[in-house]
Amino acid sequence: MSAQSASWKTPQNFLLIISIIVPIAFSSWMALLNNFVIEKANFDGADIGLLQSVREIPGFLAFTAVFVLLFIREQRFMLIALAMLTLGTAITGFFPSLFGLLLTTLLMSTGFHYFETLKQSLSLQWLSKEEAPEMLGKLISVGALASLLTYGALWVMLEQIKLDYVWVYSITGGIGFVLVLWIAFAFPEFKTETQQNKKLFLRKRYWLYYALTFMSGARRQIFTVFAGFLMVEKFGYSAADITLLFLVNYLFNFLFAKRIGKFIGVVGERKALIFEYVGLIFVFVGYAFVQTAEWAAALYIIDHLFFALALAIKTYFQKIADPADMASTAGVAFTINHIAAVVIPVIFGVIWLTSPALVFYIGAAMAAVSLLLSFNIPHKPQEGNEVRILRWN
């Protein structure tokens, strides 16, 4: 193989391609979920809360990735995780019951959360601090384009071809699995400059990163679980309607995510996160009051766009961290992110049965706590300058 023919086989291109695989499988799973569980499995709010809590258990256990890395390299482990994600998606339609969905969701979610843990670790190792904000934004943009194409295909399969859910899940999950096999053979294993710590630890000087990560996981559940459920239960959105809504979401991400990455690189993590959390307070209060399907859709799109700003938490950590801490801290961070995620869906699912608005008021309070935390980020974070106040070394 010539050097020219292999020149495209870079870590950056590896990250770009895996950012295409995940939307094909996981975005399909998410887009169809609310309609599938209501139409085929007769779920209510408590059932969907339980399912989503179970889905987050692998995220809570993401810290175990560091133990697996004692026996397998990060890049290879990532491909195994992708295979689990795509296979879990492919078989979802065959099990339209609470027990069946709990099992397939565990398989899919274990792959997804290990993958996300490893992707964060390898991205922060392979990318320089200067290129990371824009490149991470580009990864979101590429993933959004893949999601756009996936949701377009979903709409055709559901509305034009009238395929059953079992076929739609099988096709999207199967395509993702084939791509995983291809990338496993197409790319070499890449070296990392810094040997990673292979043990668990919590560093006091990372406390603000841990706190921001925890609050991010808590508020994400409000969007992931209950905003989508609101669309179907209160406003009667069909699976095709939800797919079109996701199409708009990812069109915005495709157009703006890379620019948002540049924006973070210019204004800094502090200002970017302050802007995000102020906006989220208004969005969650809006969910509580919304009475029309059109305004609910507008809030949903704005809410989704704010997710791109959350990459500022990752670049903040990259600037303050010891390079050897990336792999272990990625696992610990995902566990912290999912402490609330395991509990919130099932508890809030019960609250939902009494007052859906209260769920979103609590979400606004979470955004307010995150806003207070973001004020503590220095204008120029770095090792030794992690926070403005409460510096614990």
Beta strands, then each sheet from edge to edge (+ up, - down):
end
